């Protein structure tokens, strides 16, 4: 599923396959990785050490903000490294950050070599607010060895700069945790006041509203569920409570983290890869931050050996797949550089939010996280299917190839106040499925794992996702949703047009069922499968079982984060009015898999009366089990939608 492992461009200790039989990594590897990444980044520091101007494409916030980002995000890695070692700092990292803090806050806002940009509202180059949290957290973690040794003037200047995050408006999502983190630091050093109390209370209130259950927060008032759950929405409040030693908040937020890890721990492939899903994927092994935080705080359902297996597997996965260039600097991408993975706000230093994974180093050397023998990760075990009704997600893993797949029927990254525009379509949210072994095709190519409606020559996109439920049993599960297809150009939507979708999974197989309502005359429907490298593992298959008329293989020349060039299967059919379509998809890394066409022995879609519901019945060849999917009566576009799924013996 990947090329031969690469060696990172810095020294790591010898593997220890006795203590760590899965990854070979120990705590010493984590310290060496942190030091290697820091040494590489610090080659690009300004003379006064206030900015790290890493090479590469500037972000939309400008190069000065990017330089602050380089300082702040690497400071996180250094702070976890030194604090976890009880202040031992053999490379003198904290002296560098102390010098940079003094230089950057001396004349903030000035256009010179060292001055940090001022913190403003998120609508006015607000990126420094994000970095203020990393600076504050770094200072809090290293207080005895850095902050307490600063002169009073530097402390006052640093406080004044940080307070900019308390006076300005964050973006309406996890950004509210940045002034919260700044406030937590100021209060920890005796500089709290009404402003810090307000910032913390506001964040607490928002977190309660964003919590949707199953251990998952929405990233704001909409339905964005992604890796920000782990590296932001859980990390900041749990770490704050852990550092405070505050039992009640730690129990509250730690309990949610524990529940989150029940599902999230399954979202790493056997090779260590996290799911390629959502935004800011250039942060890479930051995906392991929640696992490390759970182990450090004690709020985790995982054993210490399984926790280390996950975090070390993720770190090793990226270090061996070119995440750093030959100079040791983390690149903007996934394995190596990959433009289609990025957002406009991504700058050369953005990948260093990966530093959050080093929260695991807060567990000292004698902690069970480092002394226990590595144990299997959830994806190393038997096939698993797990439904998450709150976020509308369905997780599917297979032991034979270690691949984890995520079927998306609930996460869309569309804010409640926004309209649905095809121009804002995001491949990292709008697709029906994602995995640890594939990435979505780019917006410029044919969309993978997508049901498109072609009307007037334009293919639709999927924006706002309305979940209809999810469930699972022994070895099977399902999730369902509906969406209104939206089109580029005018008109953006077709009156009465709606797509209702169900994904049912069993083993490596994915039953994809769609009911299209209100299709105008001349409509063309297309269903695509997984985008993979031609002739290589993993393999992607897609077979029409009902309603589909033709099949072809199409190209995605811009490739994915996993392959420079990709192909994907596509089914097509003409439709008008109501259409029910059934397909069987598969993504597998098995060397000689049984033909997917043999998985199903019978499909029945009885013709219903006008206005009645529609039913799909599928019989599985392996054991004759029956899956029955029933769509509710065909109602007006604004009416509630219902779907039911049953599975069992006939």
N, C-alpha and C positions, 0 to 999 in steps of 0.2 A: 504493500500500500504506500510505500515511500522509498526514496532513494537511500543509498548506503549512508549510515550515520557519519556526521562530520565531527571533528574535534573543535571545541571552542578555542578561540585564539588567546587563551590564558591558561595557566597551569591549574589543574585540579589534582587532588590526591588520588592514590590508587583506589580502585573499587574495593568494596568490602561486601562480597557476596554471601558471607556468613551472616552478618547482621542485617544486610539488606539484599535478600535473594532476588528481588524483582528489579531493583534499580541500581544497586551497587553504591548508592549515594548515602553519605552520613552527614552529620552536622558540619564536619570539616569541609565537605564539598559545598555546603551552603555558604559558609564564611568565605571560602575561596572564590565562589561565584560572585558574591557581593563585592569583594575586593577587586576582582578582575573587571567587572562592569564599571566600578568607580574609577579605577586607574585609567581606563579607556576614555571615559567621559571627561575627566579632569584635564586631559591634554588640550581641551578646547576652552579652558577658563580664561577670563579676562585678567589683566595683571593684578587687580585688586581683589579678585576671587568672588566678585558679586554675581557674575553672569557666566553661564556655560553656553557658549554660542556654538552648538553642535552643527555640523555641516548638513545641508539638505534643504528641501523645499520649505519655505516659511509658511507658517499658518496664517489664517485670516486675521489674527490679532497682531501680527507684525513681529519683527525680529527681536525687539527689546523684550517683549513679553515672552518670546520663545527662549531668550537667554535666562530670564527669571525661572521659567519652567525647568530649564536644565539644572539650575541651582536647587530648586525646591524639591524636585522629584528624586534626584540623586541623594539629597539630604535624608529622605525617608530611608533609603537603603543603608546609608551610613549610620543613622540613628538606631535602627533595629539591630544592626551589626554590633555597635558599641554597647548599647544598653543591654543586649542579650549576653554580652561578655562581662557584665558588671563594671563597665567603664574601661576595660582593656582596649586600647586603641593603638595597635602596633604600627599602623600606617599614618597616624596623625590626621585622621579625617576631620575631627572636630575642630582642630586649629584652623583648617581651611574654611570651614563653614562659619566659624566665629569671625574670621577676617572678612568674609563675604557679607555677612550680616551687617557689620559695621560700615563697610563701604557702600552697600546697596541702600541703606536707610539714611545716609548722611544728607543727601539732597534728592529725595525721591521725586520723580517726575521730570527731572532735568535731563536734557538730551546730551549726555556725556558718555564716557566709557563704562561707568560702573553703576549709575543710579537706577534703582528699581522703578518701574512704572507705578503710578498711583492706582489704587483699587477704586473702581467705579462700578456703576450699574452694569448688569450683564448685557444690556443693549448697547453699551458704549465701551467696546473693547474690555469686557469684564473678566477676561481670563485670569488676571492677577488675583481675583478672589479665590479661584480654584487653588492657586499656588499658595495663598496665605494659609490654607489649612495644612498643607504639607510642611511649611515653615513652622507653624505653631506646634504641630505634632512632633516634628523633629526636636524642637526646643523642649517640649514637655518630656519626651523620652530621655533626653540627655541632660536634663537640668543640672545635676550635681557637677558635671564636667564641662559644661558650656555656659548656660545661662547664669548660673550662680557665680561664675568667674568674670562676667562682663562688668565693665564700669557702669555706673548709674546712668550716665548720659546715653550710652549705647542702648541700654535697656529701655530707656524712655523713648528713644527714637524708634526702636523696634516696636514698642507698644503702639505708638502713634500710627505707624504704617499699618500694622495689623488691624487696628480699629477701623480702618477704611472698610473692611468687610462687614462691620457691624452697622455702618452708616449707609450702606448702599444695598440695592435690591438684587437678590440672586435670581438666576433662571428658575422657572417654576417646576423644579424637580429636585434631584439629590443635591443640588447646589446649596440648599438651605442647611445642609450639614457642614458646610465650610465655615460660615460665621459661628455655627454651633461649636465646631472644633477649636476655632480661635478663642471663643469665649471660655471653653473648658481650660485651655492653657492659661489664659489671663487669670482666671479664678484660682488655678492651682498655684500661682506665684503671688497670690495676695493682691491682685489688681482687678478684681471683679467689681461690678457695680450694677446699676439698673439696666444698662445697655447689654451687658453680658447675660444677665438673667433673662431679658426679653428674647435674645437670640436663641438661648437654649430652650425656653418655653415654646417658642414658635416652632422649632424643629421637632420637639416632642409631639406637639399637636398635629403637625403635618404627618409625621410617621404613623400616628394612630389612624388617620384618614386614608393613608396609602396602603395600610396593611390589608391584604385581601384574603388571607388564610393559606393553609398548606405550607406555611413558612415563607410566603412570597409577598413582597411589596411591589406595588406599581411605582414606576419612576416618575412620579407626578400624579396629576388627577386623571390621567387617561388609563390606557391598558398597555403600557410598555413594560414587559417582563424580560429581563436579560441578565447579563453578567454584572450589571450595576447592583443587583441584589447582594452579591457576595462581596465585591470590592468597595462598596460604598454604603448601601442602606443597612446592611448588617454590621459591617466592619466598624464604622465610626461610633455608633452608640455602644456596642459591646466593648470595644477597646477603651472608650472613655470610662465606662463603668468599671472595667477591670483595673484601670490605672487609679481610679478614685477609691477602689475597694468598697464601692457602694453596693451593698447586698441586694436591695430591692430592685433598682434599675437593672442590675446584672442578671437577676433572676428573670425579670420581665423580658428584656431583649435577648438574653442568653437562651431563654426557652424558645423564642422564635428562631434563633439561629440553629438550635438543635433540630427543630422541625424542618427548617430549610435544608439542612444537611441530609436529612432522611431521603430527600429526592435529589438534591444537587450532587451528592456524592456519586450518584449513578451516571452523571453526565460527563464522565471522563472515559475515553477509550482505553483499552488494555495497553496501548502504546503510550499513554500519558496525555494524549491530545484532549483539550477541552472541546466542547461543542463550538463549531464555527457559526455563531448566531448572535444577532444584535449588533450594536455599534461599539466603537472604540476597541476593536479586536486587536489593534496594534499593542495593547497592553499585555497580551499573551499570557504569561504564567501568573499574572495577577489574579487569574481565575482561581488559583489555589488559595487566595488570601482567606476566604471564609473557612476553609478546612483548617488552615493553620490557626486562625483565631479561635475556632472551636476547641482545638487541642490545648492552646495556651490558657484559655479561660475555663476549660473543663466542661463547656456546654457543647457537647457533641455526642451523637449516637455511635461514633466510630471508635474502634480501639486505637491506641497509639500507633500500633504497627500498620493498621490500614490507613490512618491519617498520613503517616510519613510516606507510605506507598503512593498516595494520591499527589501530595505536594511535590515530592521528589520526582515522580514520574512526569509531572507537567514541566518542571524546571528542565529536566534532562531532555524531554521531547524537543523543546525549542532550542536549547543550546546545541543539540546534535543536528539541527535542520536549518542552520544558517540564519538564525535570528539576529546574530551579530555579524557584521562584516569582518574582514580580515583585521580591521583595526580594533575590534572588540566593542564597537558602538552598536547599540540596538537600532535596527533599521525600522523604517515605516512600512509595516506589512505584517505578514503572518510567519511563514518560514523565513524567506528573505523579503526584499522590498516587493510590495504589491499595491499598486495605486488604487485598484478597485475596492480594496478593503477599507480605505481611509475616508474620513469626513473632512469637511472644510476646516474644522478647528484643529486638525492634526498638524503638528509641527515637528521639527527634528527631535525635540526632547520629549515629545508626548509618550513614546513607548516606555519611558522610565516610570510611569505609574505601575509598571511591572514590579517596582520596588515593594509594593504592598505585600507581595508573597513572602518577603523576608520578615513579616510579622512572626513567622514560625520561629525565628531566632530568639524571640522573647522567652521561649522555653529554654532554660539553661541546659548545660551539657548533661546534667544528671537527670533531666526530665524524661519520663517514659516515651515521649515523642521521639527521642533520640536513642534511648537505651533498649527499647523493646524491639524484638525481631520484626521485620516487615511482614505484613500479612496481605492477603489478597484484597484487591479493590472490588467493589460491587460488580464491575464489568468483567472481572476475572472469573466470576462464578457462573452459575447456570443462566440460561436465557431468562431475561426479566422483562416484564411489561408493567409500567406504572403510570396511572392516570392522575392528573392534577387538575381537578375541576376549577379551582379558584383562578389560576392563571390561564386555564384552557389549554394545557399542554399534555402530550402523551409521549412517554419515554419508552424506547424499545432497544434492548441490547441483546447481542448474540455472542455466546461463548466461543463459537467456532472461529470467529474472526476478530473478536474484541471490538467490533464497531458498535457505537451507540448512535441512535437516531432520535431526533426530536420532531414530533409532528405538531405543527403550530395551528391551533384553533382558538387563539386568544390574545396573542401579543402583536400589536400593530404600530406602536409609536406614533399614533395620531392623537393630538390633544383634543379635549372635549370641545373647545371653542373653534377648532379648525374645520374648514370644509375638506372634502375629499377631492384632491387634485391628482391626476395621473402624473403631472410633472414632479410631484414630490414622492413618487414611488421609491421604495427602498428595498433592494434585493435581500437585505439582511433581516427583514421583518415580514415581507409580503408573501414569501413562498410557503407552501404547505409543509415542507419538510427540510430538515438540516441534519448534519451528522458530524462525527468526529473524524471522518475520513474524506469528506468532500466539502467544497465551498459552493456558494451559489454562483451562477454565471453572472457576468456583469450586466448592468442596465443597458449597455449597447448591443448585447447579444440576445438570442432567444432565451426566455426565462425558463429555468429548470423548475421541476416540481410545482407546476402552475397549471391552473385551468383558465384558459383565456377564451373570451367571447369576441369574435370578430364581427363588427357591425359597421358598415360603411367603409370597410377597408382598414380599420384601426383595431388592434388587439387591446383588450381590456387589461387593467391591472387591479390588484387586490389591495385596498387600503384599510378602511376601518373594518375590523373583524368582530363579529357578534357571536360569542360562544353560545352553544346550545346544550352543553353538557359533556361529561366524560365519565368513564368508568372502566374497571378492569376486573378480571377473574384470574383463575389459575392458568397462566401462560398466554393470556389474551387481554386485549383492551381496546378502547375506542375513545374518540373525541370527535366533536361535531361543531360546526359553526355555519353562519351564513354571511354573505357580503353582497354589496351592490357593485357590480362591475363599473369601473369608471374608465374613460377613454381620453387619450391625448387629443387635443384640439377641441373643436365644437361639433355637436353638443357633448358635454362631459359625461352625460348619463342618458340611458334610454328609459323612459317611463315604464314602470312595472317590471323591469328586468331585475332578477334576483337569482343568486346561486346559493344553494344549500348543499353542504358537503359533510361527509362522514369519512373518517379514516379508521379502519379496523385492522389491528395487527395481530399476527400469530407467528411465532418463530421469526424467520427473516422476511415473511411475506406481509405486504401492505395492501389491503383491499381499499381502493379509493372509489367512493360512490358519490356522485353529484346529481342533484336535481336542479335543472335550469328552468326557471319560470319566466314567462313573458318574453321569450325570444322573438324578435321581429322576423319577418320573411327575409330570407337570404343570409341568415346567421350561420357562421362557421364556428364550431367549437373545437378547441385543441387542448389536449392534456399532455404534459411532458413529464419525464422521469428524471432520475439523478444525472448530473453532469459529471462525467469521468473521463480519464485519459483513454484514448482508443487502444484496445488490445492489452490493457494493463489491469492490475487489480487496484481497487475493487471493481466489480462488474455491475453494470446497471441494466435491468430489464424492465419492460413495460408491455403488458399484453391486454388487449381489449377483451372483455368478457360479455359485455352487452352494450349496444347502442353505438359503439365506435365502428367506423367504416374503413379506415385505412391506417397504416403504420409506416413510419419512415424514421431514419436517423438523421438528425440535423447537427450542424456544427456551431460551436461557440469559440471562435478564433481567439478571443481575448482570454480564454481559459478561466481558471478559478485560482484561489489561493493555493491550491494543491497541484495544479498542473498548468503548464503554459498554454495548452490547447486542449479543448474538450469536445466531446460529442454527447448527445443525449437523445433518447428515444422520444418520439412524438406520435400521438394518436390524433385522429381528426374525424369529424362528422358534421353534416349539415343538420340544422334544426330549425324548428319554428314552433312557437307556443311553449309547451312543456316537453322536456326531454329528460329521461333518466339514463345515466351512463355509469357503467361499472368497469373498472380496470384492476389489474393485479400488478403491483410494482415490487421490485426487489433490488436491494443493494447488498452485495456480499463480497467478502474477501476470501471465500472458500476457493480452493484450487479446482475442484471438480464438482460444482453444485448440481443437484438434480434440477432438471428443467422446471422453471416456474409454472409452465403450462400444466404440469402434472399435479399441482397442489390443489386444484379445485376440480371436482368431478361433475358438478351441476350448478347452473345459475338459472333462477326463475324470477322474472319481473312481470307479474300478472298485470294485464290491462285493467285499469281502474275506471270507475265512472267519472264523468266530468265533475270537477270540484272535489272529488274524494282524494284521500291520501294515496301514496305510492309505496309499494313494498318491494324489497329486494331480498331474496333468499339464496344463500350460497352454501353448498355442501362441500366439506373438505375431504379430500381423498384419503388422508392419513388415517382417520378414525370415523369418518362418516358424520362428524359433528356438523350441526346446522347453525349458521349465523343468519339472523333475521333483522333487517334494518327497515324501519317503518317511518316514512315522512308523514307529517300531519296533513290535514286537508289543505288544499291550495287556497290560501287567503290573500286579501289585498296586500300590497307591498308594505304597508305600515303596520299590518297586523302581526301579533306574536307568531312565532314559528315553533314547531315541536318536532322532535326526532326521538325515536326510541330504538334501542339496540338490545337484542337478546342473543345468547350463544349457549349451546348445550347439545346434548344428544337428541336425536330425532325421536 
